[in-house]
């Protein structure tokens, strides 16, 4: 009997089967159930997306984001990763999301915007420092320049001010 998303009470554990692309997901409905399948399986993806967005356990959310990070080229998955980056309460989950989105900063402006938003608003200095690092390849982008200029002069964190100033100093002036 396939579990309906509405009947999922929570996802308890996500485990990758070593040496394969198989993922085991233990989740609860009215009775505990288990799903197993490839990351390409729509049902597995649906459960991982559910876990990334809805699970009360930050460790399970982090595991879900780690698995989803293997397929960030899927638009639904990329949206879930951006949402986790911007809204998850756990910095470990936000860092996993940030790392998964990193390769897309250069070519996807919505990812760049999410990384810039995290840089400006995230309460965790590690997340903010990683965001600066990921923005290096697009430092000449006007939206990145505007944010870096502001952070270099106004940010509350000495470290972020220094990193933003360092990035600004590495950019050619545009006249």
Secondary structure by P-SEA (a helix, b strand, c coil): cccccccccccccccccccccbbbbbbbcccbbbbbbccccaaaaaaaaaaacccccaaaaaaaaaaaccccccaaaaaaaaaaacccccaaaaaaaaaaacccccccaaaaaaaaaaaaccccaaaaaaaaaaaccccccaaaaaaaaaaacccccaaaaaaaaaaaaaccccc
